[in-house]
Amino acid sequence: MRLDKFLKVSRLIKRRTLAKEVADQGRVMINGQTAKASSTVKIGDEITIQFGQKYVTVRVNSLQENVKKEDANTLYEIVKEERIE
């Protein structure tokens, strides 16, 4: 699955266009490598996203095309959150 689509479906980022912009700015990494919006996400990958003044790292648990809002957080688990000083 494409990175921008995963971020939208999992509701880590609300809109796919916004997810694409964030990835194109270099604020998303997959397994420590800077990722583009078109990068492929696989189960077990660790995605690190820079949200303003913090980094959020999540591990991908499953990939689904359509998910209900209340089930979106089952697609990933938060590994760590850290503030940027």
Secondary structure as GFF3:
##gff-version 3
##sequence-region A 1 85
A	DSSP	alpha_helix	3	9	.	.	.	ID=ss1
A	DSSP	alpha_helix	16	24	.	.	.	ID=ss2
A	DSSP	beta_strand	28	30	.	.	.	ID=ss3
A	DSSP	beta_strand	33	34	.	.	.	ID=ss4
A	DSSP	beta_strand	46	51	.	.	.	ID=ss5
A	DSSP	beta_strand	54	60	.	.	.	ID=ss6
A	DSSP	three_ten_helix	69	75	.	.	.	ID=ss7
A	DSSP	beta_strand	76	83	.	.	.	ID=ss8
###
